[in-house]
């Protein structure tokens, strides 16, 4: 493939998508002039800016036939899939229903990638699909491309995640935030995602009456810029933590029993701290070590 057209299909949550970015980076490195596209969720796929030529929404109802055995396929989507020399899909498709329908469109090479890692760090796991194209990535590190201003002294805290079982106690986030404001004399900002209202409300109560900036209602590329400009980020095992690490921000990631090691951020500026009786002082020490001089 001299100047190939390649499609990467990636659903899943924010962290899943970010851990798949090294796939796009490796494809772009191998074929700088290739036409790369992502089929995914629009609010997440924007994080692929700088790697791809375009994105399409997998929420389109016209795609429904592709998930039915020998389904009736939309002609426009058939033409779309047929335009690619290779399709790499990370969809959960155990019966190969979607795969077989895409192949019916005339796709020359369909490469399935397992959607969930089980035995390798996530980014390395997702890059294994590239071996079908003779591309080998030894130490993949996700990077989100942003244009941001200078880094500030702000400490950003995100108390939520996709599961309560993965969340460090809000009381400890509160103690950390009070220490940052009262002892370090640094500003604090709190990220509030769609499912974080309760945890953020509890954290703000812990920090009252201190003035805290709340980063709420931002699109992911906008949040990426905010995170790229902060001094240190502290959060749970979540997509936002992976986003902070991927934009180059020093990260302290809190991992509990529900957080497997395969999801640890691989960036050199990220540190993982396990829940435990001494985790709070360890977070403080690590923040001081990571804080930009």
SEDOGU-350884 format. One line per field, with one value per residue (C-alpha): z, x, y; residue in three letters; residue number from 1. Coordinates in steps of 0.2 Angstrom, whole numbers. Layout:
Z <- Z;...
X <- X;...
Y <- Y;...
rest <- ALA;...
nr <- NUM;...
//
This chain:
Z <- 0;-6;-2;6;13;30;42;61;69;88;100;118;132;132;140;127;113;120;123;104;98;96;82;73;76;70;54;51;54;42;28;30;14;19;20;38;45;62;63;81;93;88;105;108;90;90;101;85;78;70;66;54;39;45;56;54;67;71;79;61;61;43;50;58;44;47;64;57;49;30;33;21;19;16;-1;5;19;7;-5;11;17;-1;-3;10;7;25;39;57;69;88;89;100;86;93;79;65;60;57;49;37;31;29;19;8;3;-6;8;3;20;36;52;69;85;102;110;128;134;145;147;140;144;135;122;118;116;104;93;91;77;67;65;51;42;47;59;76;91;105;118;113;122;119;114;111;100;107;105;122;131;144;159;175;193;194;202;193;203;195;209;197;185;176;192;211;215;206;215;229;244;241;259;254;238;249;261;247;239;256;258;240;243;262;262;245;241;223;214;212;198;198;183;182;169;165;179;192;199;216;218;213;225;239;235;234;251;257;250;255;257;246;229;216;198;191;173;168;151;141;125;126;115;125;141;134;132;150;156;145;154;172;183;190;188;201;197;197;185;172;154;160;169;153;144;156;154;135;133;143;160;176;183;199;196;210;207;218;218;204;193;184;180;161;162;170;160;151;150;159;168;176;193;199;218;225;238;256;273;268;251;255;261;246;234;242;240;222;217;224;214;198;199;185;192
X <- 0;9;-4;-18;-35;-36;-51;-50;-66;-66;-81;-79;-76;-64;-49;-52;-50;-35;-26;-29;-21;-4;-12;-16;1;10;-1;3;22;22;12;13;3;-11;-29;-34;-51;-59;-77;-82;-92;-91;-88;-73;-66;-61;-46;-38;-35;-18;-18;-33;-40;-58;-70;-88;-101;-105;-121;-129;-145;-141;-127;-140;-140;-121;-125;-138;-132;-133;-141;-148;-134;-135;-128;-119;-111;-106;-98;-89;-82;-77;-66;-54;-39;-39;-52;-46;-60;-60;-79;-85;-90;-88;-99;-91;-107;-101;-85;-93;-105;-91;-82;-97;-94;-77;-65;-48;-41;-52;-41;-50;-43;-49;-59;-53;-35;-32;-14;-4;-4;-19;-9;2;-13;-22;-6;-5;-18;-5;6;-6;1;19;19;27;26;37;32;17;13;-4;-3;-17;-12;-17;-12;-12;-5;9;7;0;2;-16;-19;-33;-43;-56;-65;-75;-74;-85;-87;-89;-77;-63;-65;-53;-63;-69;-64;-46;-48;-55;-40;-28;-37;-36;-18;-15;-24;-19;-1;5;-5;-9;-26;-37;-49;-61;-67;-85;-90;-108;-108;-99;-112;-113;-95;-90;-104;-97;-79;-84;-92;-76;-66;-78;-76;-61;-63;-62;-64;-76;-72;-89;-99;-83;-81;-66;-54;-58;-55;-39;-32;-37;-28;-12;-11;-12;3;-3;-18;-24;-38;-44;-43;-53;-53;-50;-34;-28;-33;-22;-7;-9;-8;9;3;11;-2;-5;-17;-26;-29;-39;-43;-55;-41;-31;-13;-16;-24;-10;-5;11;17;34;25;12;13;1;-3;-13;-27;-21;-18;-3;-9;-13;5;11;0;7;25;22;14;29;41;31;26;35;49
Y <- 0;16;29;18;23;15;15;12;8;12;13;11;24;39;28;15;27;36;20;16;32;24;14;29;37;21;21;39;36;21;30;49;52;39;44;39;40;35;28;31;42;60;67;56;54;72;67;59;77;77;59;57;65;63;55;47;43;25;31;33;22;17;6;-5;-18;-22;-29;-42;-58;-56;-39;-27;-15;4;8;23;14;0;12;20;4;-2;14;8;-4;-9;-9;-11;-14;-15;-18;-32;-45;-62;-70;-59;-53;-35;-41;-52;-38;-26;-39;-40;-22;-27;-22;-29;-32;-33;-34;-38;-31;-38;-24;-27;-31;-46;-49;-34;-16;-8;2;-12;-24;-13;-11;-30;-28;-19;-34;-39;-24;-29;-14;-18;-5;-10;4;14;30;38;57;69;83;100;118;126;141;141;129;136;132;125;108;99;86;74;64;53;38;26;16;20;5;14;30;36;43;60;65;61;72;85;84;85;100;110;106;113;129;132;125;127;142;135;136;121;116;102;92;88;76;70;57;67;79;70;67;85;92;82;88;106;105;98;113;126;141;141;147;133;133;120;113;108;106;106;96;84;94;109;100;93;111;115;100;103;120;114;110;93;82;70;58;40;26;35;42;59;54;46;62;72;60;60;79;79;84;77;65;56;41;33;14;3;-15;-13;-6;-18;-14;-15;1;11;27;22;40;44;59;48;40;27;26;11;14;11;18;29;34;53;57;48;58;74;68;63;79;89;78;80;98;109;119
rest <- UNK;UNK;UNK;UNK;UNK;UNK;UNK;UNK;UNK;UNK;UNK;UNK;UNK;UNK;UNK;UNK;UNK;UNK;UNK;UNK;UNK;UNK;UNK;UNK;UNK;UNK;UNK;UNK;UNK;UNK;UNK;UNK;UNK;UNK;UNK;UNK;UNK;UNK;UNK;UNK;UNK;UNK;UNK;UNK;UNK;UNK;UNK;UNK;UNK;UNK;UNK;UNK;UNK;UNK;UNK;UNK;UNK;UNK;UNK;UNK;UNK;UNK;UNK;UNK;UNK;UNK;UNK;UNK;UNK;UNK;UNK;UNK;UNK;UNK;UNK;UNK;UNK;UNK;UNK;UNK;UNK;UNK;UNK;UNK;UNK;UNK;UNK;UNK;UNK;UNK;UNK;UNK;UNK;UNK;UNK;UNK;UNK;UNK;UNK;UNK;UNK;UNK;UNK;UNK;UNK;UNK;UNK;UNK;UNK;UNK;UNK;UNK;UNK;UNK;UNK;UNK;UNK;UNK;UNK;UNK;UNK;UNK;UNK;UNK;UNK;UNK;UNK;UNK;UNK;UNK;UNK;UNK;UNK;UNK;UNK;UNK;UNK;UNK;UNK;UNK;UNK;UNK;UNK;UNK;UNK;UNK;UNK;UNK;UNK;UNK;UNK;UNK;UNK;UNK;UNK;UNK;UNK;UNK;UNK;UNK;UNK;UNK;UNK;UNK;UNK;UNK;UNK;UNK;UNK;UNK;UNK;UNK;UNK;UNK;UNK;UNK;UNK;UNK;UNK;UNK;UNK;UNK;UNK;UNK;UNK;UNK;UNK;UNK;UNK;UNK;UNK;UNK;UNK;UNK;UNK;UNK;UNK;UNK;UNK;UNK;UNK;UNK;UNK;UNK;UNK;UNK;UNK;UNK;UNK;UNK;UNK;UNK;UNK;UNK;UNK;UNK;UNK;UNK;UNK;UNK;UNK;UNK;UNK;UNK;UNK;UNK;UNK;UNK;UNK;UNK;UNK;UNK;UNK;UNK;UNK;UNK;UNK;UNK;UNK;UNK;UNK;UNK;UNK;UNK;UNK;UNK;UNK;UNK;UNK;UNK;UNK;UNK;UNK;UNK;UNK;UNK;UNK;UNK;UNK;UNK;UNK;UNK;UNK;UNK;UNK;UNK;UNK;UNK;UNK;UNK;UNK;UNK;UNK;UNK;UNK;UNK;UNK;UNK;UNK;UNK;UNK;UNK;UNK;UNK;UNK;UNK;UNK;UNK;UNK;UNK;UNK;UNK;UNK
nr <- 1;2;3;4;5;6;7;8;9;10;11;12;13;14;15;16;17;18;19;20;21;22;23;24;25;26;27;28;29;30;31;32;33;34;35;36;37;38;39;40;41;42;43;44;45;46;47;48;49;50;51;52;53;54;55;56;57;58;59;60;61;62;63;64;65;66;67;68;69;70;71;72;73;74;75;76;77;78;79;80;81;82;83;84;85;86;87;88;89;90;91;92;93;94;95;96;97;98;99;100;101;102;103;104;105;106;107;108;109;110;111;112;113;114;115;116;117;118;119;120;121;122;123;124;125;126;127;128;129;130;131;132;133;134;135;136;137;138;139;140;141;142;143;144;145;146;147;148;149;150;151;152;153;154;155;156;157;158;159;160;161;162;163;164;165;166;167;168;169;170;171;172;173;174;175;176;177;178;179;180;181;182;183;184;185;186;187;188;189;190;191;192;193;194;195;196;197;198;199;200;201;202;203;204;205;206;207;208;209;210;211;212;213;214;215;216;217;218;219;220;221;222;223;224;225;226;227;228;229;230;231;232;233;234;235;236;237;238;239;240;241;242;243;244;245;246;247;248;249;250;251;252;253;254;255;256;257;258;259;260;261;262;263;264;265;266;267;268;269;270;271;272;273;274;275;276;277;278;279;280;281;282;283;284;285;286;287;288;289;290;291;292;293
//
